[in-house]
């Protein structure tokens, strides 16, 4: 096996710590060619679609990548901003916000963001961190609820990078924070701000991204973690069981996915006489295609067409200050034991300098 060239190294070189904040990914632009490239990587991941590879390859390349890119490009174009893809914009801003919060708390760490699919890739960002002398990396996925279809692929990307690397950094991974008190409080704060400005609707719908139902049967904890998030959020908001619903969106293919489905649920609510709904997407930390187009546009139209009167989409956490605090808290918990304060780094640098002098005196090559 061929290993990539190692970054320059000096005896006594100070070791640095970094946080790599990872999200799903996004096409480079809202065009059919860009969507074809992105979807080929995303849907080609066996973690995302668990169908025998040979069969799925024929379906993906023979049908889906011939039809879906143009349709998806039109949807992306409807939510694209002057800054680019909303998912990339919010992920970048969250990484910057996390860096600032950690700095305010006395941590000297580098923070970058990466995408599992598309750019900047996990591998390219780890390479960039190593060029800056980073030897310890905390991987923080942007997914509060663990799933083998989202969280695990982030770790896979790190492992694949490691297969080509001789001198591996020390890694730590955050698997989940679906029940983290700060995360729940940030969601509650976001909703309460909306209610204070616009009033409270008849029902709060918490829409999570869907996954095939068989993943639950095979041991994926995602379903249970979504419901726990929903329960804890309802308790924080003072809602009883009749005042909120947990649903699942973004079905793909003909297989049965986690239920209840979001759009059919909203249609049924409107047909039963429900006049107003507030819809929030707790599983998405930043607004993206699935929230801005699928929920705020498509689901809105479905609810109103079925007889509903008022549809309020409550934006994702994005750069909500309470979320930035919560994300910093989560990161701090997992950074414990690594020298990240100025004092600890200074002491480490002094020890390394002394070690370097001893090594050189014994004939080590600088």
N, C-alpha and C positions, 0 to 999 in steps of 0.2 A: 504494500500500500504506500502511495506517495503522500507525504505530509507537506502542507504549505510552509513556506519560509517563516521562521519565527521573527518577531519584531526585535530591534536592537535591544541589548541588555547590558547593564553594567553592574558589577558587584556593589552592593550598597544602595541600589536604586530603590527609591521609596515605592511601596506598593499602594495602589489606589483602589478605591471601592466605587462601584457604580450600581445604579438601578436601571434596568431595561424594562420599560413599560410597553407591553405588547398587545396589539389589537388584531382583528381578523385580516383586514386589508381592503383595498379599493382599487378599481381600475385607474390607470393614469389619466384618462380623459373619458368623457361620455360618448364614445364612438364604438361602432361594431367591432373593428379590429382590436381595440384596447379591451373590450369586454370579452372577446374570444380568447385572448391571451390570459386574462384574469380568470375566467371561468374554467379554462382548461386546467389551470393549476389548482384552483379551489375544488372543483368537482372531481378532479382526478385524484384527490387525496382519499385513500382507503378509510381514513378516520371519518370522513364526511359522508361517503356513500359506501355502505357495506354490502356490495354486490360483487360476485366473482369477477376478478379483474378483466378477464377476456371478454365476458359478456358486457360488462359496463363500458369497456373501451369502445366496443362497436356502437352501443347506444349513444355514448357521449360524443364521439367523433363523427358518427354517421348521421345522427339526428339532432341532438341538443345544440352542439356548437355550430350547426348550420342554420338553426332557427332562432335560438334564444338571444344571441348577442345583439341583434338589431332591436328586439323588443326591450331588452334590459338597458341598452344605450339610451333609448327614448325616456325611460323612467329615470335614469341617472341625470339626464339633461334637465329634467323638471325640477331637480333639487340642487343642481350644481351651483356653486357660488363663484364670485370673482376671485376668491382665495383658493378655489379648487373643491375637491370632494369634502363634504361636511365631516365625514368620519376622520379623514386625515387631518383636517383643520382642528377638530376638537381633541383628537389624540395628541397632536403637537402642543396645543394649549395646556392640556392636562399635564403633560410631561414638564412643560415650563413651570406650571404652577406648583407641581410637586418639588421640582428643584428649588424653587424659591422658598417654599415652606420648610424644607429640610435645612436649607442654608440658615433661615431665621432661627432654627432650633439648634444651631451649632454643629451641623453635620457637614463635613467637607466630602461630598460625593458627587460624582458625575451622573446625570440623568439623561437618557436618550429614549426615543420611542422606536418601535419596529413593528412590522406587519408580518403575519404568518404567510400571507399570499400577497404578492406585489411588492412595492418598494416603499420605504427602505426595508430590506429584508432583515431577518434576525441575524443571519450570518454576516452580512455587511456591517451591521451595527456592532456586533461583537468584535469584528476585526478592527473597527474604528476605535473602540474602547481599549483594546489591547495596545494599539499604537500610542495611546495616551498613558500607558503604564498601568492599566487596570488589571488586577489579579483576583479580584473578588467581585462577583456579579449577582445581584438579586434580580430574579425574573418575576415580574408582576404582571400577570394577564389582566386585561381590562374586563374580564368576565367575573362578576360576583359569584355566580353559581357554576360549580364545576360540571363539565360535560366532556365526554370522550371525543365529541365532535368539535369542540372549540378550545378548551384549555389544553387537552393532551397534544394537539398539533403544535402548540407553542413549544412544548417540551421536546417534541420530536425534532423540531427545527434546530433546537440547541444541541440535541444528541447527534444529529446529522453533521452539524458543524464540527463537533468534537471528534468525529471519525477521521477528519483530515488534519487534526491538530496534535502536535507532539507535546507541547507544554500547556496542559489544560488549566484554566483558571479555576478557582473555587466557586461553585455555583450553589445558590439556594433558590428554591421555587415556592411561590405562594400558590396554593391549589384553589383556595376559595375564601370568600368573605361574605357569603350570603346572609349570615346572621350577625355580622359585625355591628356593634352598637352605633358606631359613627356613621357607617354606611346607611343604616336604617334611619338615623336621625337626619341625615342629608336628604334622603328621599322625602321624609315627612316635612322637612323645611321647605323643599321645593313645592310640594303640594299645598302646604299652608299658605305660602306666598301667593300662589295662584288663586286660592279661595279668597284670600283677603282682597285681591284686586278684581276678581270676576264673580265671586260668589260660588257656592257649592251646588253641584248638580245632584239629580236624584240618585245617581249611582256612580261609584268609582270602579272602573274596569282596569285591572292590572294585566297588561298583555305582555307575555314573555315569548321569546322566540321558540318555535316548536322544534321537536325532533321526532323521529319515528318511534311509535309506541314500543316496538320490540327492544329498543335500547334500554327502556325501563326494566323489561323482563330479563334482559341480559346483565343487569347489575349497575347501569349508569344511575348515579344519584341525582341527576339534574332535576327530574320531576319533583322529588321530595324537597329539594333545596329551594325551588321556585315557590312551592306552597308554604315553606317555612318563612321565606322572605315576605310573602303576601300576608301571612298571619301576623308576623312581628310588626309590619308596617301598619296594618289595620289597628293593632293594639296601640301603637304610638299615636295614631290619628284619632283614637277613641271611637272606631267604627265597629258595629256588631256584624254578624254574619250576613245579615240581610242588606247591608249597605255597600258591599263590594263583591266583586267577582274576580277570580283568577282565570285567565284564558291563555291560549297559545296560538300564535300566528305563523305565517310564512311556510305553509305546507308546500311540498314539492313531490310530484309523482302521485301514484295511485295507492300507495301503502297507507295504512292507518297511522296517523300521528297522534301525539298527545292531545287529549281533549279536556275541556270544551274548546272548539275553534273560535277565534276572536270575531271574525266578521259574521258568521252565522249567528253567534250569540248576540251581537249588536242588532242584527236584523230582527231576531226574535223579540228582543227587548222593545224595540220600536213598535213592532206589530202588536205587542201586548199592551201598548199604551204608555210606555216610558217616554217622557218628554225630553229629558236632558241627561247626558252622560259626560263624565270626565274620564279621559283615557290616559293612562301613564304606562310607560314601558320600563319597569325597574331593572330588567336584565341588561339593558343597554346603558352604558355609562355616558355615551355621547350620541348625539343625534346623527342619523345615517339614513340610508335608503329605506330600511325597514320601518323607521319611525316617521320620517318626513313624507315619504310617498305612500307606503303601504297603509299606515295608520292615519296620518293627518289628511291625506287626500282620498285614498280608496275606501277605507273604512268609514270615513266621514260621509262620503257620498252614499254608501250603502245604508247607513243609519238614517240619514235624512230622507232618502228615497223611500225607505220603508215606513215613514211616518213620524220619525223623531223630529224634534224641533231645534234642539241645541246640542252641538257636539263640540266639546272642548278638549283639545289635545294639550297635555301638560308636557313641556319639553323635558328632555333627559337632564341628568345632573350637569353635564357639560363642564363649565368652570365655576359652578356654584361654590362659594367660599367654604361652606360646611363640608362639601365633598372633598375639596382640596385638603382640608384638615384631616378628614377621615382617611384619605389615601396616604397622607404623610404618617398618620398613626399606624396604619397597616404596615407600611414600609419600615417604620422604626422598630416595630415588634420583631420583624424578621432580620433586621440589621444588627440586633443585639449580639455583642461579643466581638464584632469586627471594629477595628479602630477607625472611627469616623469623626471624632471630635478633634479640634485643633490641638489640644493637649496630647491626646493619644497619638496623633500623627507625628507631632514633634518628637515625642519620646521614641516612637518607632524609627524615625529618621536618624536620631542620634545613635540608637542601637545598631542600625544598619551601617552607618558610617564607620562605627567602631569595628563592626564585623568585616567591612571592606578592607580596612587597614590591616587587620589580622590576616585576612585571606591573601592580600598582596605580599605581606611579609613572608608568608609560607610558600610563595611562588605561583599563586593563582594568576591567570591571565585576565587583564582588565577588559 
